[in-house]
Amino acid sequence: MSKGIVTRLRLSSLRLRLVVVFALVALTAAVAASGIAYWLNREAVLTRTQDGALNDFRQEMQNRAAALPLRPTQDDLRRTAEQMATGSANYQVLLLGERDAGKPIVGASNPDDFTLADVPRALREAVDTERPVTEANPYRYHLFWQRTERNGTPYLVGGTRIDGGGPAGYMFKSLAAEKADLNSLAWSLGIATALAVAGSVLLAQVAATTVLRPVHRLGEAARQLGEGKLDTRLRVTGADELSDLTRTFNSAAESLQKKVADMSAREESSRRFVADMSHELRTPLTALTAVTEVLEDEQDSLDPMIAPAVALVVSETRRLNDLVENLMEVTRFDAGTARLVLDEVDIADQITACIDARAWLDAVDLDAERGIVAPLDPRRLDVILANLIGNALKHGGSPVRVSVRTDDAELVIAVRDHGPGIPEEVLPHVFDRFYKASASRPRSEGSGLGLSIAMENALIHGGSITAANSVGEDGAVDGAVFVLRLPLDASGITREVQTRSSQGEVEEA
């Protein structure tokens, strides 16, 4: 197999499994066929050889050994054995007779090649065993044979005895030629098996390429669809199952594109509506703010019956102004036009300035070493800190502790209060827009967007905010902890945000 094929096999587990299955099926079939063919040929070769030799030996025993006298001499046995061995069956002969009662003599066609010691004892006992003559068994003695091995060479040993007191005869035939033929056959079958496996692997490779190419195209199209290229379509050819799958994919992609386009249009319309509404509200809010500032300055001199109404108008106007500002900020994030303006910020000074500007110095305990400097957007960092600290003061109460530390390449700012903590069912939703912990109290002093905006400002820096409850030594909840994590170097994040914003920039109100 070429290097390219091996690489593709490593990269595609489905292709590899297909090739392996093809190879295993081919190997199993080839080995089974080769094994059966070898076994059948082996039995045929050995049976043909041994039947030919044994039949020839039986015939020679009947023609020559049976003609010997009842008490033959050793020369008689030797000459007869030599004559029997000269046949076309090519085996050695050993004749065993008795010169007198109890005095055996042996005649061999080749004493150097075949002696009585080469005859297995079990075979000699079977040959010498006399069986009763019956209708089913007309002979006292039978021809027996056995395959044996000497010095790594297989041999066929057979023996029988002449009825009526004649000599016993044994034949000894080499099966080396048959072994060589069977070895050659085994090598041929092995090579055929290897070629069959190799051919199956190549066939599997071709089949895998044919089957998996459309699957690969579908996977690539699905990846492009997941990356947002909703106009991705596949060319449909043929009428098989993969073609049906391709048509289904194209139909699903077209439906998805249409739905996403509709959703994007509705989202853009909603976003534009919020931006336009916020922009239009700014002008009357500016006038209202100016009026409420005058009313607030004159509040002490107003009629006591009117003063509460004036205070309510002032607070609600400020709340409405904050809501509009927050809505415009959220719109910028949704539109992808929010930008970072980085500056080298001393974290301790920035937090101190944030607390001082809102008159929180007496309610906040700051634990921050001077000299921790990071390139951040000061305005957005101030928004994050103001929301986190203000939320802690509002819901947790003072004292609020703000601690600053560095962790590898991150800046970690923790804001902890000592209030009742955050209910467990509320924790997953604290950063959701307009989320209210209690449905019975939908109205609060805040806009419901503060923590959401804080999270967006953290994300645009490449950071995050997490919320959790602090547990005291007695196991009881001892306030909530918000942890802000920002990278100490946000320059790479800034370039990415600015590039993304420049692709779809809209006018900020």
N, C-alpha and C positions, 0 to 999 in steps of 0.2 A: 504494500500500500504506500502511496506517496505521502510526503509530509503534509500536504494540504488536506488530504483525506483524514489523516490522524488528527490534525488540528480541528477540523470540523466535527469529528467524533467527540473530541473533548469538550467542545463548546455546546454541543447539543445532546442532552441526555436522552431525548426521545429518539434521535437518530442512532445513538449508541445502543439503546435497548432494542431497536428494530434490527440492527445489524447482528447483535448478540443472539436474538431469538432466531433469525434466519440461520446463523452459523450453528446454533445448538440443534435446530431441527435437521439441518443438512448433515451435521456430524452424527446425530443419532440414527438417521436413516442410512447414511453411508456405512457406519460401523455395523448396524444390524444386517444390512445387505451383504457387506463384506464377510461378516462372521458366518452368516448362513451359507454363503457361497464357499467359503473356506472349509467349513465343516462338511458340506455335501461333497465337495471335491476330495477332501481328505478321506472320507469314508469310501468314496468310490474307488480312489486309487489304491488304498490299502486293501479293500475287499477284493478288488480285481487281482491284485498281486498275490495275496495270501490264498485266495481260492484256486488260482492257477497253480501255485506251488504245491498246495496241499493235495489237490486232485491228481497232479502229476506224481507226487510222492505216494499216494494211495495206489495208483496204477502200477508204479514200479515195485511196490511191496507185493502186490498180487502177482506180478509177472516174474519177478526175479527172486525176492526173498522167500516167497512161498515154495520156490523150486529147490531150495537148499535142503540137504538131508536133516534128519531130526537131530543128529549130533555133528554139526559142521565143524570144520577146523577153522583156526583163526585166519588162514589164507583164504578159505572159502568166503568167510565173512568180509575180508578186506577186498577181494576181487569183486564180489557182488556190490559192495558199497561204492567202489570206484565206478563200476558200470552204471549204477543208479545216479551217480553225481554228474555223469557226462551229458545229461539231458539239457534241454533248452531252458529249464526252470532255473538253472544256475544256483544250486544249493549244495551244501555238504551233507554227507550221510554217515550215520553211525549205527552199526548193527550189533546187537547184544544177544549172544546165544549161550549154550551150555555144552562144554566138551564132555563132561560127565555130570551126574546129578550133583548139584551144589557147587560146580566148578565153572563159573561164568567166564566167557571169553568175549573180547571186543574186537570188532573190525571197523576201521574208520577210513573214509575216502581221503582224508587229509588230517592226520593226527596233530599236525602243528596248528591247524586252524580250528578244529572242532574235536572236543573230547567229552567224556561223560560228565566232567565237572561243569560243562557249560549248560547242561540240562537242568532246569529247576527241579528241586526235589518234589514239589507238588505235582509237576507234570509227570514225573516218573511214577509216582504213586497212582495217579489217575490212569496211566497207561497200563500198569501192572494189575489193576483191579479187574477181576473177572466178574461179569454180570450174568445173572440167570437168563437163559433163553426163554422167551415167551413169544406170543403172537405179535406183541407190540415191539419186541426186541429180539430180532433173529440172530444177533451176533453177541458173542461173549466179550469181545474187545472192541473198543471204539477208537477213532482218531481224535486226538486232542491237540490243541495248539495254544501258544502263549507268546505275547510280545515282550521282549526283554531288551536290555541295553548293555553293551560292553564297550568300555573306553569311549563313551559318547556316541557310539554308533548303534542305531536300533536294529534288532534282529527279530526274525520270526522263527520260533522253535515249535516243531510239531512231532508227534510220536504216536505209534500204534504197535500192535502185536499181532502176529499170525495165529489164527485159531488152530487148535490141535497140537500145541506145543512148539510152534515155530519160533523164530527169533523175534525180538522186539527191535523196531527200527525208529531212529530219530533223524529229523532233517533240521538244518540250520541255515537260514537264508538271510543275507544282509538286505536291509531296507534303506541303505544309504542313498541310492538313486531316487527312491520315492521321497525321502526326506528333503533332498536337494530340490526336487520338483515342487514339493509343498512350500519350501522356503521361498522359492522364486514366485510362487503364486501369492504367498503372503505379502511379499514386497510389492507385487503388482497391485494387489488389493489395497495396500496401505497408500501407495502413490495415488491410486484412483480416489481413495477417501479424502486425501489431502487436496487433490484437485477439485473434488466436489465441494469441500468446505470453502476453498478459496473462491470457487465460482459462486457459491451462495453468498459469500460476503460481498463480492462485486455486484451480484444481483440485488442484494439488500441495499447497497449503496445507491444503485440506480433507482430502486423503488422508493427509498427514503428521500432521494432528491426530488423525484416526481411528486411524491405525496406531501413532503414537508415544504416545498417551495411556496405553494399557496398558503400554507399555515404560517410560514415566515412572513409573507406579505401581509397577512391578516394581523400578525403580531406587530409588525412595523407600523401599519396603519392605526392600530389601536393605541400604540405609543404616541404617535403624532396627534391623535385625537385627544389623548390625555394631556398633551402639552398645549392644547388650546387651538390646534389647527383643525377647526370644525369643518372646513371644506374638503377634508381628506375623503377620497372615494377610491374604490378599486374597480378595475376593468373585469367584467364578468365574461368568462368563456366556458363553453361546455354546458352540460346539463347534469352533472353528477352532484353528490352531496356537498362537496366543497364549493361548487358554484352556487348552490342554494344558500350555504353559509355566507358567501360573499354578498349575495343579494340582500340577505338579512342584515349584514353589517352596514351596507350602503343605506338601507332603509332606516336603520337605527341612527346612523350618523346624520342623515338628513333631518330626521325628526328631532334629534338632539340640537342640531344647529338652529333649527327653527325655534325651538323652545328657548334656547339660550339667547337668541336674538330678541325674542319677545321679552324675556326677563331683563335683558340689558337695556332695552328701550324703556321698559317701565321703571327700572332702577334709575336710569339717567333722567327720566322725567321727574321722578320723585326727588332726586338729588338737586336738580335744577330748581324745582319748586321750593325746596327748603332754602337753597341759596338765595333765590329771588325774594322769598318771603323775609328771610333774615335781613337782606339788604334793604328792602322796603321798610322794614320796621326800624331800621337804624335812625332814619330822619325824624320820625315822630318821637322815638325814644330819646334822641338828643334834646329835643325841646322839652319833653317831660322831665328828663333828668335835671335840666336847668331850673325848671319850675319847682321840682321837689327840693332842690338844694336851697332855693329861696324860702320855701315853706318850712324846711327844717330849721333854717336860721331864725325864722320868726315863730317857731313853735311855742316858745315859752310865753310869748305875748298873745297867743291866740285864746279864744274862748275855750274854757275847759270842756265844753260840750263838743267842740270841733277838733280839739287837739288829738284825740285818739284816731279819728278818721284821717287826719293829716299824717300821723305816724304810720298808719296802715298803708296809705298811698305811697309814702316814701319807701317803706320796706318792700312793697310789692313791685314798685318801679325798679328798684335795684335788682330784685330777683328776676324780673323780666329782662332787664339789661344783661344780667349774667347768663340767662338762658339763651338769649339771642347770640351772645358771643360764643357760648359753648356750641350752639347749633352750627355756627359758621366754621368753627374749628373742626367739628365732626365732618362737615361737608368737605373740607379740604382733605381730610384723611381719606374719605370715601372716594374722592375724585383723583386721588394719587398726586395731588399738587403740593402736599406739605413738604417743606424743605428744611434741612438742617443748616444752621449758620454757626459753624464751629468757632470756638475761641478757647484759649487756654484758661481753664477755670480752676481756681483754688477752692476745693470742695468745702472746706470749713468756712471760708469767707462767704461763699454762695449761700450756704445754709443759714449762716448768721444774718445775712442781708434779708433772706426770705422771712425769717422769724421776726426780725426787727421791723420790717415794713408792715407787718400785720399785728404788731404790738403783742407778740406771743412770748416775749423774753422770759416773763415770770412763770409761764406755764410749761415751758419746754426745757428739758435738760439735755444739753448737747455734749456728746462724747466724740470729738473728732480732732485728730492731730493736724496741725497746720503743715503745709508742705505737700499734701496730696494733690497733685495737679493732673488734670486730664483734659483732652480736647473734646468739649461738649458744647451743646447749644445752651447758653445761659438762660434764655427765655423759656425754653421748653423744660429745662431742669427745674426752674422756679415753679412752673405750672405743676410738675409732678410733686415737688416737695410741698407746695401749698395745699394740694388736694389730699395728700397722705397725712400731713400734720393736722390740717383742718378737720379731716374726717376723724382722726384720733381724738382731738379735743372735743368735737361735737358729740361723738357716740361713746367714747371711752372715758373722757374726763382727764384732767391733769392729775399728777404730772405725766407728761409724755416724754419718753426718752428717745433721742435720735442718736444712733451710733454709726460710725463710719470706719470701714476697714477695707483692705485690699486682699483679694484671694487670687493668686496667680495673675492672670491678665484681666481680672474683673474688679470693678469698684462695687462694694456692697454697702448699701445704706439701709439700716433697719429702723423702722418707726414702731415703737411699742407703747401701748397705753396700759392702764390698770383697771379697765372697765369690766363689764360682764362678758366680754368676748363676743364672738360671732357664732350664731347657731349653726350646727353642722349642716343643716339643709340649705343654709344661705351661702355657705362658703363657696360652692362652685359657681355662684351667680353674682358675686360682689362686683365683678368688673363688667357685667352686662348693662347695656344702656336702659335707663329708666326702670331698672329693677327695684321693686319695693319688697322689703323683708316681710311686711304685713299687708295683705290685701285690704284690710279694714282701715288702713291709714295711708291712702295713696298720695296724700299731699304732705310734703315736708318742706323745710326751708331751702333745701338744695334743689338742683335741677335734675338730679338722677343721672348726670353725665360726667360728674367729676372724676370718679375712679376709672371710667371707660376712657376718658381723654388722657388720664395719667398713663394708662396702659398703652394707648396708641403712641404717646410720646416716648415711652420706654422702648417700644418695638421699633420705632423709626431710628433709634440709636443703636439698634441691634441688641437690646437688652430685654428684660422681663421684670414683672412684679408678681410676687406670690403672697398669698394671705393665709394666715394660720392662727390658731389660738395658742397662747402661752400657758403652760401648766406649771403650777407652783409645786413646792415640796410636798404638800399634802395631797397632791393629785387633782386639786380643783383648778378650774380655769381661772387664770389671773391675767385677763386682758388679751387683746389681739395684737398680732405682729405682722406688719407689712414689710417685705424685704424687696428692695429695688436692686437689681443687678445690671450694671452697665459695663461695656468693654472700656478698658483704659485707652484703647486706640480705636476711635470710631471713624477714621478717615476712609477706610475701605467701604464701610457701610454708607458713608456720605456720598461717595462717588456713585454707588449703585442707586441710591435714592434719587440723586439729581439726574442721572441718566434716565431712570424710569419716569421721573416727573416731566422731563423735557419732551418725552414722546407724546404726552397727552395733556399738556399744560392748559389750564383755563384761567381766566381772570379771577383773581381773588378780590372779594368785596372788601 
